[in-house]
Amino acid sequence: MKLVCAVVGDNGCGKTCLLKSYLQPKVLTDSAYHPTAVEKYLAKVTQPRRNLSVELEFLEIGGGLKDRSQHYSNVDLVILCFSVVSQESFDNVGKWVHEIERQASGAALLLVGCKRDLRVESETFKQQKHISTRSGQAKSKSLGAVGYLECSALHREGIKEIFDHAISAVPRHRASRVGDMPAGRRAGDDDLDADKDDFAFLDDDDDMGDPLSARQQEPQKGLGVIRRGLVGLLMGGTKPADAEPADSRTARRGRGRMNGQYGEKTGDALAWSADGSDSETVVQLIRHVTDIVDMTPTPPAPAPPPLTNGFVKPVSLDKLLARKDVALQDLMDEDLRTDLMREFRLRNKTLLEFLSRQQTLLELVSYITKGPASQEQFCAVELLTAEIPSILDTLCSEGVLSALFELLTVAPPMPPWRHQAADYFKRIICFVLSSRNKPDLVWFLKWRPSSCQEFVDHLATPAVVALLLQCLQPDRAPETQEFIAVWSAGLLRCLEERVQSTPENPDHEEDYVAGLLELVTQLVSKNPSSPLLKGLQELGFVRPALRQALDESSGVAIAYMRIVTCLVDACRNPDAPDPMSLSPPPPEPPPPALIAAFIEPMFDPSLASPPSASSLPPPLPSPSTSDRISPLQKLHQLLHRPAASLPPSLTTPAGVVAPFGMFRIKCVELLLALLKTNYGVLDRAMIDDRLVARCLDLFFQFKWNNVLHGLVYQMASLVLTTKSDFFCFYLLRDCRLLDRILQVQQNDEQEIKMRGQQDNRPVARYAYMGHLYLIANCIVSSSRNYACLFYLLEDTPGWRKFENKLKLLNQASMPDAVVKPEKKPNNSLFQSFTGGLRLPSLSD
């Protein structure tokens, strides 16, 4: 006999522990909670007394799964779990019952309360509202369930009783659905929760899984009840000594059984009077007993079914596999699909031989590559990704792999219904990559001429990007290293052609660039030594990518700006000189192609910049290349004006302000990434093009843009802590940062006095004040290392007074804002400029 049992309930209610406690002999321990999507378990229960073998297939369905409808097929019993210490899970029982009635209306329902030990033992839960046993029984009765039981998976209490009750309840529920159960024993009656004696009439069945055999036994049971009543009548009208009262559960069950199946006369005859002197009733009873004996069928002896590994093998599947003309479509039929998957997990040799044929695997692949999302697709993936050597060898043949890669031959963009198929495709290829047959797949991809173009065309599909990253993972095998190098060159060639071409579908181009951004981001973070990443940092890709990024009218400009920023983040100068070193810096080697691309002229300066609000004049083009400007100079132009798509003003809680725009935010992020590379030629170019000065102008101009303020603070901190003293001096004096800080602080104090707010602590009127104080702390910290900065602060009127106020502010409201130097001051360097003069600290 086979039973399919679905275990459902809210996440965390105890479903997994209930099943593991029943199926595993080891003791459960406390561990981290991992939500379950769908898990399948198999178990076998034998009852030697009745020579009965029951195969149980448990299907645990997680509460977080969005689409659960496909998992309720062929379910005989649903165990609905809730936590007795969670009112929320108990309240959600009704929602689950509504789903069960829609998806598995023919299944029996058993209500189970889990975590009983927490309700009894935990002091924490004693203070909370818990679900009582009476409440669970009332809920079970109102839902028409076959019973309500409680358990503790941790202590293994009540576990066996739940599944014994479930095995007994399913045949009774089947019988009640066809009208063979008595009216008094319908699902939902209160005596379904009673003693085990109530189920005694089922315990004597030879096969409780077959409703027909149970019906064949009913007349015999009815005769036993009639005989006991007849003896009582013939013995002078008294009841048998062991008979229960007429209103007891046994009498009601017997009376309901007679009235429901053998006619009203027998039920009336059993309802004898106290004296039992009704002779006419006796005569009618004897006649009806004779009729029942005549109609009693003789149950045939059931033939023992063949066994496979202790389980009953489905005869229909065996017959299909024995046929020579059997097709996979016959086995994938909805009625046989469950048997097919079970026999596959049991490693049925005949089934494995059939599935290992190339024609069978081609049919399985066609379910994935050609059909829409369906249950057949899921079964096909399960069959193809099992660790069966014969199936894996056939899967890695050229014919099957070519059929599988037909999924990528469709013209981009890939339809939405194919995204699920792409996920299955990725799962199969990743499975092959992790198996012993990886060289076969490597050889196939290496010699497949269109593989690189197919992957590049479908970068808009997330599954293809994930698969591409998996294929590019480094490997010690020489043939795999050679494949990655050759394949990366092919991918780079296709990417360069794509970035230089004009997109035909703008909507698809946005998805494509988003996939390319994900590819570059993952390569930078997880595989920085990838040959593909090294190729993307060359001029063949960087130049057209920069043109796309600095074209503010393009819909993909921001995405390409992020791609270029990621590539710059992966580029660092390994030979950057130490700014605190006394020795002269060594000659700087030529910068890499990525850095050189930002300096070389490549843009048309015909689009002139509007008048600058900066305190410094705009950058001048190079004399030798006055007809072209570099990307850095193009960035300076873009920072002077908002994007054309932005409105002239925006109404915010702070009032009407000019918009800054996401495009200019990404430009500042790119400049910050360029500063982090520590290439001297790039630092000098940024000084010549006055980009840092322009960023400071924007910092003070947009008073409420915290994102911009945070980026400019990082730039100033980076210059003051890692750059040369010349760059620091340029930032403080030429960009007038010191004067601006003092002016803003003075304006802030005047506003406080004008509004009559007397307070010793400065009040930040604008959003940039917090970041401005952080920059001031960096200046104070850097002045300990650079003599030029120390004397510059000494010569700046009002700075020492502001420094004392800054000290009070740090102690009062920002104790973590004081920037401590990472290294001790270089006394030899400082003394060479100051003649041994001691440098005062903030505490002096």
C-alpha positions in Angstrom: 0.0 0.0 0.0 1.2 3.5 -0.9 0.3 6.7 0.9 1.4 10.2 -0.2 1.4 12.6 2.8 1.9 16.4 2.5 3.2 18.2 5.6 2.3 21.9 5.5 2.2 24.9 7.9 3.9 28.2 8.5 7.7 28.6 8.4 9.2 27.7 11.8 6.2 25.8 13.2 8.1 22.5 13.5 7.4 20.6 10.3 11.0 19.6 9.5 11.7 18.5 13.1 8.6 16.4 13.1 9.6 14.5 10.0 13.2 14.1 11.0 12.3 12.9 14.4 10.1 10.2 12.8 12.5 9.2 10.1 15.9 9.5 11.8 17.0 7.5 14.8 19.5 10.2 16.1 18.4 12.7 18.7 17.6 16.2 17.4 19.8 19.1 18.5 19.3 22.8 18.4 20.7 24.3 15.2 20.3 27.3 12.9 16.9 27.6 11.3 16.8 27.2 7.5 13.4 27.7 5.8 12.3 24.8 3.6 10.9 25.1 0.1 10.0 21.6 -0.9 11.6 18.4 0.5 10.7 14.8 -0.2 11.2 11.8 2.1 10.5 8.1 1.8 9.7 5.6 4.6 8.4 2.1 4.9 6.1 0.9 7.7 5.5 -2.8 8.2 2.9 -4.5 10.4 3.9 -8.2 10.7 0.6 -9.1 12.5 -1.4 -8.3 9.4 1.4 -9.0 6.8 1.1 -5.4 5.7 3.7 -3.1 4.1 3.0 0.6 3.8 5.1 2.9 1.7 5.0 6.5 2.9 6.1 9.3 0.7 6.3 12.6 2.7 6.2 15.9 0.9 7.2 18.8 3.1 5.9 22.1 1.6 7.4 25.3 3.1 5.2 28.3 4.0 7.5 30.7 2.1 7.0 28.9 -1.3 4.9 31.2 -3.6 3.5 28.6 -5.9 2.5 25.4 -4.0 -0.4 24.2 -6.2 1.7 21.8 -8.3 2.9 19.9 -5.2 -0.6 18.8 -4.0 -1.2 16.3 -6.8 -1.8 12.7 -5.7 -1.8 13.6 -2.0 -3.8 11.2 0.2 -3.3 12.9 3.6 -2.4 16.5 4.6 -0.8 17.0 8.0 -1.4 20.6 8.9 1.1 21.8 11.6 1.1 24.8 13.8 3.1 25.7 16.9 1.3 25.6 20.2 3.3 28.6 21.4 2.6 30.7 18.3 -0.8 32.3 18.1 0.1 33.6 14.6 0.6 30.1 13.2 -2.6 28.9 14.8 -4.5 31.8 13.3 -3.1 30.9 9.8 -4.6 27.4 10.0 -7.8 28.7 8.3 -5.7 30.0 5.3 -4.0 26.7 4.9 -7.3 24.8 5.0 -8.7 27.1 2.3 -5.7 26.2 0.1 -6.0 22.5 0.9 -9.7 22.5 -0.1 -8.8 24.1 -3.4 -5.7 22.0 -4.3 -6.3 18.7 -2.5 -10.0 18.4 -1.8 -10.0 14.6 -1.7 -7.2 14.3 0.9 -7.8 13.6 4.6 -6.8 16.4 7.0 -5.0 15.8 10.3 -4.3 18.8 12.6 -1.0 18.6 14.6 0.2 21.0 17.3 4.0 21.0 17.5 6.6 22.2 20.1 4.6 20.9 23.0 7.7 20.9 25.2 8.0 24.7 24.9 4.5 25.2 26.3 5.2 22.9 29.2 8.9 23.6 30.2 9.9 27.1 29.0 9.4 29.9 31.5 9.5 32.4 28.7 6.5 30.9 27.0 4.6 30.6 30.2 4.2 34.3 30.2 2.9 34.3 26.6 -0.4 33.2 25.2 -0.2 29.6 24.1 -2.7 27.3 22.3 -4.4 24.8 24.7 -5.3 21.2 23.7 -9.0 22.0 24.0 -8.6 24.9 21.5 -6.8 22.5 19.0 -9.5 19.9 19.4 -12.2 22.5 18.8 -10.4 23.8 15.7 -10.1 20.2 14.4 -13.8 19.6 14.8 -14.8 22.8 13.1 -12.5 22.0 10.1 -13.8 18.5 9.7 -10.3 17.0 10.3 -9.8 13.3 11.1 -8.2 14.2 14.4 -6.0 16.5 16.5 -2.7 15.4 18.1 0.2 17.1 19.8 3.9 16.2 19.8 7.4 17.3 20.9 10.0 16.5 18.2 12.8 17.4 20.6 11.7 14.8 23.2 10.2 12.4 20.6 6.8 12.5 22.3 3.7 11.7 20.3 5.6 11.3 17.1 4.7 7.7 16.4 1.1 8.2 17.4 0.7 10.9 14.8 1.7 8.7 11.9 0.0 5.6 13.1 -3.2 7.7 13.4 -2.6 9.0 9.9 -2.1 5.6 8.4 -5.4 4.4 10.0 -7.3 7.6 9.0 -6.6 7.5 5.3 -8.6 4.3 4.4 -11.4 5.5 6.6 -11.5 8.8 4.9 -11.5 7.1 1.5 -14.4 4.9 2.5 -16.4 7.8 3.8 -16.0 9.7 0.5 -17.6 6.8 -1.4 -20.4 6.5 1.1 -19.3 3.2 2.7 -18.6 4.6 6.2 -21.5 4.8 8.7 -23.1 8.2 9.3 -21.9 8.2 12.9 -18.3 8.0 11.8 -18.1 10.8 9.2 -15.0 13.0 9.1 -15.4 15.7 11.7 -17.3 13.7 14.3 -16.2 14.2 17.9 -15.6 10.5 18.5 -12.9 10.5 15.9 -10.6 11.8 18.6 -11.5 9.1 21.0 -9.8 6.0 22.2 -8.0 3.5 20.0 -10.9 1.1 20.5 -12.9 3.3 18.1 -10.6 2.1 15.3 -10.7 -1.6 16.2 -12.9 -2.4 13.2 -10.1 -1.2 11.0 -7.3 -3.0 12.8 -8.6 -6.4 11.7 -8.6 -5.6 8.0 -6.3 -7.6 5.8 -5.5 -4.6 3.5 -6.4 -1.3 5.0 -5.3 0.5 1.8 -8.0 -1.0 -0.4 -11.6 0.4 0.3 -13.1 -2.6 -1.6 -11.5 -5.2 0.7 -12.8 -3.2 3.7 -16.3 -3.2 2.2 -16.1 -6.9 1.7 -15.4 -7.4 5.4 -18.3 -5.2 6.5 -21.1 -7.9 6.4 -19.0 -10.1 8.7 -18.6 -7.3 11.2 -22.3 -6.6 11.0 -23.1 -10.2 11.6 -21.1 -10.1 14.8 -23.1 -7.2 16.2 -26.4 -8.9 15.1 -25.5 -12.2 16.7 -24.8 -10.5 20.1 -28.2 -8.8 19.9 -30.0 -11.9 18.9 -28.5 -13.9 21.8 -29.7 -11.3 24.1 -33.3 -11.5 22.7 -33.4 -15.3 22.8 -32.1 -15.4 26.4 -35.3 -13.8 27.7 -35.0 -10.3 26.5 -31.9 -9.2 28.6 -28.9 -7.6 27.2 -25.6 -9.5 27.1 -23.5 -9.1 30.2 -20.7 -7.3 28.3 -23.1 -5.1 26.3 -22.7 -1.3 26.8 -25.6 1.0 27.3 -27.7 1.8 24.3 -26.5 5.4 24.1 -22.8 4.3 24.3 -20.3 4.9 21.5 -20.3 1.1 20.5 -24.0 0.8 20.3 -24.3 4.0 18.2 -21.5 2.7 15.9 -23.2 -0.7 15.5 -26.6 0.9 15.0 -25.2 3.4 12.5 -23.5 0.6 10.6 -26.7 -1.5 10.3 -28.9 1.4 9.3 -26.3 2.7 6.8 -25.6 -0.6 5.1 -27.9 -3.4 6.0 -31.3 -1.6 6.2 -33.5 0.0 8.8 -35.0 -3.2 10.1 -31.8 -4.5 11.7 -31.2 -1.2 13.4 -34.7 -1.2 14.8 -34.4 -4.7 15.9 -31.2 -4.0 17.8 -32.9 -1.1 19.7 -34.6 -3.6 22.0 -36.8 -2.7 24.9 -35.9 -3.3 28.5 -37.9 -6.5 28.8 -37.2 -7.8 25.3 -40.6 -9.5 24.9 -41.3 -8.2 21.4 -41.4 -11.5 19.5 -42.3 -9.9 16.2 -39.0 -8.0 16.3 -37.2 -11.2 16.9 -38.7 -12.9 13.9 -37.9 -9.9 11.6 -34.4 -9.9 12.9 -33.9 -13.6 12.1 -35.2 -13.2 8.6 -32.9 -10.2 7.9 -29.9 -12.1 9.3 -30.6 -14.9 6.8 -30.8 -12.3 3.9 -27.5 -10.8 4.9 -25.8 -14.2 5.1 -27.0 -15.0 1.6 -25.6 -11.7 0.1 -22.2 -11.9 1.9 -19.5 -12.1 -0.8 -16.4 -14.2 -0.4 -13.3 -12.0 -0.5 -10.8 -13.2 -3.0 -7.2 -13.9 -1.8 -5.1 -11.0 -3.0 -1.9 -11.9 -4.9 1.3 -10.6 -3.3 2.7 -7.8 -5.4 6.4 -7.9 -6.5 8.8 -6.0 -4.3 11.8 -3.8 -5.2 14.1 -2.8 -2.3 11.2 -3.4 0.1 8.7 -1.2 -1.7 5.8 -2.2 -3.9 6.7 -1.7 -7.5 4.0 -0.1 -9.7 2.8 -2.8 -12.2 1.9 -0.2 -14.8 5.4 1.3 -15.0 6.9 -2.2 -15.3 4.7 -3.0 -18.1 5.6 0.2 -20.0 9.3 -0.4 -19.5 9.0 -4.0 -20.8 7.6 -2.7 -24.1 10.1 -2.2 -26.9 8.3 0.8 -28.3 8.0 2.7 -25.0 8.5 6.4 -25.3 9.5 8.9 -22.7 6.2 10.7 -23.1 4.4 7.6 -21.8 6.4 7.7 -18.6 6.0 11.4 -18.2 2.3 11.1 -18.1 0.7 12.8 -15.1 -0.6 9.5 -13.6 2.9 7.9 -13.8 5.2 10.8 -13.1 5.3 10.2 -9.3 6.0 6.5 -9.8 8.7 7.4 -12.3 10.5 9.7 -9.9 10.2 7.2 -7.1 11.6 4.3 -9.1 14.4 6.6 -10.3 15.4 7.5 -6.8 15.4 3.7 -6.0 17.8 3.2 -8.9 15.5 0.9 -10.9 18.0 -0.8 -13.3 15.5 -1.1 -16.1 14.5 2.5 -15.8 18.2 3.7 -15.7 19.0 1.7 -18.8 16.1 3.4 -20.6 17.0 6.9 -19.4 20.7 6.4 -20.4 19.8 6.1 -24.1 20.7 9.2 -26.2 17.2 9.4 -27.7 15.7 9.5 -24.3 18.0 12.3 -23.1 17.3 14.3 -26.3 13.6 14.1 -25.4 14.3 15.2 -21.8 16.4 18.1 -23.2 13.5 19.1 -25.5 11.3 19.6 -22.5 13.7 22.2 -21.2 14.7 24.0 -24.4 11.4 24.1 -26.4 8.5 23.8 -24.0 7.1 26.4 -21.6 7.5 26.1 -17.8 5.8 22.9 -16.6 6.1 20.0 -14.2 7.8 18.0 -17.0 10.6 20.5 -17.0 11.2 20.1 -13.3 11.2 16.3 -13.7 13.6 16.5 -16.6 16.1 18.5 -14.6 15.9 16.1 -11.7 16.7 13.2 -14.0 19.5 15.0 -15.8 21.3 16.3 -12.7 21.4 13.0 -10.8 24.8 11.5 -10.1 24.2 8.5 -12.5 27.4 7.7 -14.4 25.6 6.3 -17.4 23.3 9.2 -17.8 26.1 11.7 -17.2 28.3 10.1 -19.9 25.4 10.3 -22.4 24.6 13.9 -21.4 28.1 15.0 -22.2 28.0 13.6 -25.7 28.2 16.2 -28.5 24.7 15.5 -29.7 23.0 16.0 -26.4 25.1 19.1 -25.5 24.3 20.6 -28.9 20.6 20.1 -28.3 20.9 21.6 -24.8 22.7 24.7 -26.1 19.8 25.3 -28.6 18.3 27.4 -25.8 20.9 30.1 -26.5 20.3 30.1 -30.3 17.1 32.1 -30.1 17.4 35.7 -31.1 17.7 38.1 -28.1 15.9 39.2 -26.0 14.9 35.9 -24.5 11.1 35.7 -23.9 10.1 35.8 -20.2 8.7 32.3 -20.3 12.2 31.0 -21.2 13.8 32.5 -18.1 12.8 29.5 -16.1 14.2 27.2 -18.8 17.5 29.3 -18.6 17.7 28.6 -14.9 17.3 24.9 -15.5 19.9 25.1 -18.3 22.3 26.8 -15.9 21.7 24.1 -13.3 22.5 21.3 -15.7 25.7 22.9 -17.0 26.9 23.8 -13.5 26.3 20.2 -12.5 28.5 19.0 -15.4 31.2 21.5 -14.5 31.3 20.1 -11.0 31.5 16.4 -12.2 34.2 14.2 -13.6 32.9 15.0 -17.1 34.0 18.6 -17.0 36.7 18.1 -19.7 34.0 16.9 -22.1 32.1 20.2 -21.6 35.3 22.2 -21.8 36.2 20.6 -25.1 32.6 21.2 -26.5 32.7 24.9 -25.6 36.2 25.4 -26.9 35.4 24.0 -30.3 31.8 25.3 -30.6 32.3 28.4 -32.8 29.2 30.3 -31.7 29.4 29.7 -28.0 31.0 33.1 -27.1 28.6 35.1 -29.2 25.6 33.2 -27.7 26.6 34.0 -24.2 27.2 37.7 -25.0 23.9 38.0 -26.8 22.0 36.8 -23.8 23.8 38.7 -21.0 20.4 40.2 -20.2 19.3 36.9 -18.7 20.6 36.6 -15.1 21.0 32.8 -15.4 23.3 33.1 -18.4 25.5 35.6 -16.5 25.7 33.3 -13.5 26.7 30.4 -15.8 29.3 32.5 -17.6 30.9 33.3 -14.2 30.9 29.6 -13.3 32.6 28.7 -16.6 35.4 31.3 -16.0 36.3 30.0 -12.5 40.0 29.3 -12.3 41.1 25.7 -12.4 44.5 24.0 -11.9 44.0 21.6 -14.8 46.1 22.7 -17.8 43.4 22.0 -20.4 40.9 24.1 -18.3 43.4 27.0 -18.0 43.9 27.0 -21.8 40.2 26.9 -22.4 39.6 29.9 -20.1 42.3 31.9 -21.9 41.0 31.1 -25.4 37.4 31.5 -24.4 38.0 34.8 -22.6 39.6 36.2 -25.8 36.6 35.2 -27.8 34.2 36.8 -25.2 36.3 40.0 -25.2 36.1 40.2 -28.9 32.3 39.9 -28.9 31.9 42.4 -26.1 34.1 45.0 -27.9 32.0 44.6 -31.0 28.8 44.9 -29.0 29.8 48.1 -27.1 30.8 49.8 -30.4 27.5 48.9 -32.2 24.3 50.9 -32.2 21.6 49.1 -30.2 18.5 48.1 -32.2 16.2 47.6 -29.2 16.8 50.3 -26.5 14.8 48.5 -23.9 16.8 45.3 -24.4 20.0 47.3 -24.3 19.3 48.5 -20.8 18.9 44.8 -19.6 22.0 43.9 -21.5 24.2 46.6 -19.9 22.7 45.6 -16.5 23.9 42.0 -17.1 27.3 43.3 -18.3 27.6 45.3 -15.1 26.8 42.3 -13.0 29.4 40.3 -14.9 32.1 42.9 -14.3 31.2 43.4 -10.6 31.4 39.7 -9.9 34.7 39.4 -11.7 36.2 42.3 -9.8 35.1 40.9 -6.4 35.5 37.2 -6.8 37.9 36.6 -9.7 40.3 39.6 -10.0 42.9 37.6 -11.9 40.5 36.6 -14.7 41.9 37.0 -18.2 38.5 38.5 -19.3 38.8 41.2 -16.6 42.3 42.0 -17.8 41.0 42.3 -21.3 38.2 44.6 -20.3 40.7 47.0 -18.9 42.4 47.4 -22.3 41.8 50.3 -24.7 39.7 48.1 -27.1 36.9 48.0 -24.6 37.6 51.1 -22.4 37.5 53.7 -25.1 34.0 52.8 -26.5 32.8 52.2 -22.9 33.9 55.7 -21.9 32.1 57.2 -24.9 28.9 55.5 -23.8 29.4 56.5 -20.2 30.1 60.2 -20.9 27.2 60.6 -23.3 24.5 62.0 -21.0 21.8 61.7 -23.6 22.1 57.9 -23.7 19.8 55.8 -21.6 22.6 53.5 -20.6 25.1 56.2 -19.7 24.8 55.6 -15.9 25.2 51.8 -16.3 28.3 52.2 -18.4 29.6 54.8 -15.9 29.3 52.1 -13.2 31.0 49.6 -15.4 34.0 51.9 -15.9 34.1 52.7 -12.2 34.2 49.0 -11.4 37.1 48.5 -13.8 38.9 51.5 -12.3 38.4 50.1 -8.8 40.3 46.9 -9.8 43.3 49.0 -11.0 45.8 50.0 -8.3 49.4 51.2 -8.5 51.5 48.6 -6.8 54.6 50.9 -6.8 52.9 54.0 -5.4 55.5 56.1 -3.5 55.1 56.6 0.3 54.2 60.3 0.8 56.1 60.2 4.2 59.3 58.9 2.7 62.4 61.2 2.7 64.0 59.5 -0.2 63.1 60.9 -3.7 60.4 58.8 -5.4 61.6 56.4 -8.1 60.7 57.1 -11.7 57.0 56.2 -12.3 56.4 53.5 -14.9 54.0 54.1 -17.7 50.4 53.9 -16.5 48.2 51.0 -17.7 45.9 51.4 -20.7 42.9 52.0 -18.5 44.5 55.0 -16.8 46.0 56.4 -20.0 42.5 56.4 -21.6 41.4 59.1 -19.2 44.3 61.4 -20.2 44.5 61.0 -23.9 42.3 63.4 -26.0 39.3 61.6 -27.5 36.2 64.0 -27.2 35.0 66.8 -29.3 34.9 70.1 -27.3 32.2 71.7 -29.5 29.7 71.5 -26.6 31.0 74.4 -24.6 30.5 74.6 -20.8 28.3 77.3 -19.3 29.9 79.9 -17.1 31.5 78.2 -14.1 30.5 78.9 -10.5 33.9 77.8 -9.3 36.4 80.2 -7.7 38.9 78.9 -10.3 38.9 79.3 -14.1 37.8 76.3 -16.2 40.5 74.0 -17.5 42.3 74.9 -20.7 42.6 72.4 -23.5 46.0 71.0 -24.3 47.8 73.3 -26.8 48.9 70.4 -29.0 45.4 68.9 -29.3 43.1 71.9 -29.1 40.5 70.1 -31.2 40.0 67.2 -28.8 39.6 67.0 -25.0 40.3 64.1 -22.6 37.7 62.2 -20.6 38.8 64.1 -17.5 38.1 67.4 -19.2 34.8 66.0 -20.4 33.9 65.1 -16.8 34.6 68.7 -15.8 32.2 69.9 -18.4 29.5 67.5 -17.3 29.9 68.5 -13.6 29.1 72.2 -14.6 25.5 71.5 -15.6 22.7 69.1 -14.7 21.4 66.6 -17.2 19.0 67.9 -19.8 16.3 65.5 -18.7 16.2 67.1 -15.2 13.7 69.9 -14.3 15.2 73.3 -13.5 14.1 73.1 -9.9 12.6 70.7 -7.3 10.4 71.3 -4.4 11.7 69.5 -1.2 11.1 69.8 2.5 14.1 72.1 2.6 12.4 74.4 0.0 12.9 74.8 -3.8 16.4 73.6 -4.8 18.2 72.9 -8.0 18.5 69.2 -8.9 21.9 67.6 -8.9 21.0 64.3 -10.6 22.2 60.7 -10.5 24.4 61.2 -13.5 26.6 63.8 -11.8 26.7 61.6 -8.7 28.1 58.8 -10.8 30.7 61.2 -12.2 31.9 62.1 -8.7 32.1 58.4 -7.8 34.3 57.8 -10.9 36.6 60.6 -9.9 36.9 59.1 -6.4 37.8 55.8 -7.9 40.4 57.4 -10.0 42.0 59.1 -7.0 42.2 55.7 -5.3 44.4 54.2 -8.1 47.4 56.3 -6.8 48.9 57.0 -10.2 50.9 60.3 -10.1 50.2 61.1 -13.8 46.5 60.9 -13.0 46.8 63.0 -9.9 48.6 65.8 -11.8 46.0 65.6 -14.6 43.1 66.0 -12.1 44.9 69.1 -10.6 45.5 70.6 -14.0 41.8 70.1 -15.0 40.7 71.4 -11.6 38.3 68.5 -11.0 38.8 68.4 -7.2 38.1 72.1 -7.0 34.9 71.6 -9.0 33.8 68.9 -6.6 34.4 71.3 -3.6 32.3 73.9 -5.4 29.4 71.4 -5.7 29.9 70.4 -2.1 29.1 74.0 -0.9 26.6 74.7 -3.6 24.2 71.8 -2.9 23.7 72.2 0.8 21.2 69.3 1.2 22.7 66.5 -0.9 24.1 64.1 1.7 25.3 61.6 -1.0 27.4 64.2 -2.7 28.7 65.4 0.7 29.8 61.9 1.6 31.7 61.4 -1.7 33.5 64.8 -1.5 34.5 64.0 2.2 36.0 60.7 1.0 37.9 62.6 -1.7 39.3 65.2 0.7 40.2 62.5 3.3 42.0 60.5 0.7 44.0 63.4 -0.5 45.0 64.5 3.0 46.0 61.0 4.2 47.6 59.3 1.1 48.6 62.0 -1.4 51.8 64.1 -1.5 52.2 67.4 0.4 51.9 69.2 -2.9 48.4 67.8 -3.5 47.4 68.6 0.1 48.7 72.1 -0.2 46.8 72.5 -3.5 43.6 71.3 -1.8 43.8 73.7 1.2 45.2 76.8 -0.4 44.5 76.8 -4.1 41.0 75.3 -3.7 40.4 77.7 -0.7 39.2 74.9 1.5 40.4 76.5 4.8 38.8 79.9 3.9 35.5 78.2 3.1 35.4 76.2 6.3 36.0 79.4 8.4 33.5 81.4 6.4 30.8 78.7 6.8 31.5 78.5 10.5 31.2 82.3 10.8 28.0 82.4 8.9 26.6 79.6 11.1 27.4 81.6 14.3 25.8 84.7 12.9 22.6 82.9 12.2 22.5 81.6 15.7 22.8 85.1 17.1 20.2 86.5 14.8 17.7 83.9 15.8 18.4 84.4 19.5 19.6 80.8 20.1 22.2 81.0 22.9 24.1 77.7 23.0 27.8 76.9 23.4 27.6 74.1 20.9 27.4 75.1 17.2 24.2 74.2 15.4 24.5 72.8 11.9 22.2 74.8 9.7 22.9 72.9 6.5 23.4 69.2 5.8 27.0 69.6 4.8 28.1 70.8 8.3 28.7 67.3 9.7 30.9 66.3 6.8 32.7 69.7 7.0 33.7 69.0 10.6 35.0 65.6 9.6 37.1 67.2 6.9 38.4 69.7 9.4 39.5 66.9 11.7 41.4 65.3 8.8 43.2 68.6 8.2 44.2 68.8 11.8 45.5 65.3 11.7 47.4 65.7 8.5 49.1 68.9 9.7 51.1 66.8 12.1 52.8 65.0 9.2 53.4 67.9 6.7 55.3 71.0 7.7 53.8 73.0 4.9 50.3 72.3 6.2 51.3 73.2 9.7 52.7 76.6 8.7 49.7 77.1 6.4 47.3 76.6 9.3 49.5 78.9 11.4 49.3 81.7 8.8 45.5 81.3 8.3 43.7 83.9 10.5 41.1 82.4 12.8 42.1 78.8 12.3 43.5 78.1 15.8 40.4 79.6 17.3 38.2 77.4 15.1 40.4 74.4 16.1 39.6 75.0 19.8 35.9 75.0 19.0 36.3 71.9 17.0 37.8 70.2 20.0 34.8 71.1 22.1 32.5 69.9 19.4 34.3 66.5 19.2 34.1 66.0 22.9 30.4 67.0 23.2 28.6 65.5 20.2 31.0 63.5 17.9 33.5 61.6 20.1 34.3 59.2 17.3 34.9 61.9 14.7 38.4 62.8 15.9 40.7 61.3 13.2 43.8 59.8 14.8 46.9 59.3 12.6 47.5 55.7 11.6 51.2 56.2 11.8 53.4 58.2 14.3 54.5 61.6 13.0 57.7 61.5 11.0 59.8 63.5 13.4 62.9 63.5 11.1 60.9 64.9 8.2 59.2 67.5 10.4 62.4 68.6 12.1 64.1 69.0 8.8 61.6 71.9 8.1 61.0 73.2 11.6 64.3 72.9 13.3 63.0 70.7 16.1 59.9 72.8 17.0 57.4 70.8 18.9 54.0 70.4 17.2 51.1 71.1 19.5 48.2 68.6 19.6 44.5 69.2 20.0 44.7 68.7 23.8 47.3 71.5 24.2 
